[in-house]
Amino acid sequence: MAGRDVLVLNAGSSSLKYQVVDPASGDVLARGQADRIETTGFERALAEMTDHLGSAGVRPSDLRAVGHRVVHGGARFVQPTVIDDEVLSGIDELARLAPLHNPPAAAGIRQARRAYPDLPQVAVFDTAWFADLPAAAATYALDSATAAREEIRRYGMHGTSHRFVAHEAARHLGRDVGSLGQIVLHLGNGASAAAIRHGRPVDTSMGFTPLEGLVMGTRAGDLDAGILLHLLRHGDLDVDGLEDLLHHRSGLQGLAGLHDFRDLEEAVGAGDERARLAYAVYCHRLRKYVGGYLAVLDGADVLTFTGGVGEHSALVRADSLRGLDRLGIEVDAGRNAAPATGPRRISTDASRVAVLVVPTNEELAIARDVAALLD
């Protein structure tokens, strides 16, 4: 008899995160992370994971399926998909749109198929939730023939997180998700914003790739495209050097030499001028997106922070929304600063927009997607 639990894998370039989740109850039976995969390889990482699951009492017979987080599904994969050779080949091909994200996901899938040959393997794509963005939000003002040939559009990322948090925010407020206008700010080392109307996204900050939008740990977010042309022509950079600059040496890392937000806040408190500037740029960009999405939504009912920074940095929450009273956003200083771990309201009772903090749970969302697909 097949098990009911789902093993959720999130394979990155240098780590493999995993959880065994009961999709019905949300209980986590085991979790862990294998690091430095670039030196050990995914085969060894999967072996370490299997040993850990065994020691935690999780048997292969307890598992119903393996769910994989895949960042980019392009225009082809717009819903959770059972993985076969053709699907895996498609994920490989889409590495041209997410060169740092799809290859490790594909490598993790290959090893998981070998380790669990009798279990269904399901891919859940970060981009899928944004597949039906309104054309005005999804379309770039490029030559249309070029855009069509190269499949250039706004794809968006973090869709699994944005969807989960939007539903949890509605549940916390006792409202139907379809009745709300929402702004969700997913703030981690990667960061993105989404505008959501009636439970569906109508705009999002990440675009063709995960490089666009908010300031991130090592990524700049929005840039004048002319900067890139200038650097290629005059900055002694080739395409590989430019890619390295944009993915690894920009954002908070480029401005302050720090990409961990906890280190940045500590440096800000110590008076480090580079850190202060980086922090100011970070919050300024957040405010621009909040204001823009209030306009897109014609006002919002709820604004929610999630992700490692969004959930744990009271300073960012306060500073990015400071002075927005005339837009209906009032943060309660005491509620915002109070230590807490679960979903909570941090706005004043008088605030027209409810400001929440809701922990994301992409693993649970993936496990539920896998179960729903197989059912």
Buried (B, 14 or more C-beta within 10 A) or exposed (E): EEBBBBBBBBBBEEBBBBBBBBBEEEEBBBBBBBEEBEEBEBBBBBBBBBEBBEEEEBEBEBBBBBBBBBBBBBEBBBEBBEBEEEBBEBBBEBBEBBEBBBBBBBBBBBBBBEBBEEBBBBBBBBBBBBBEBEEEBBBEEEEEEEBEEEBBBBBBBBBBBBBBBBBBBBEBBEBEBEEBBBBBBBBBBBBBBBBBBEBBBBBBBBBBBBBBBBBBBBBBBBEEEEEBEEBBEEBEBEEEBBBEBBBBBBBBBBBBBBBBBEBBBEBBEEEBEBBBEBBEBBBEBBBBBBEBBBEBBEEBBBBBBBBBBBBBBBBBBBBBBEEBBEBBBBBBEEBBBEEEEEBBBBBBEEBEBBBBBBBBBBBBBBBBBBBEBBE
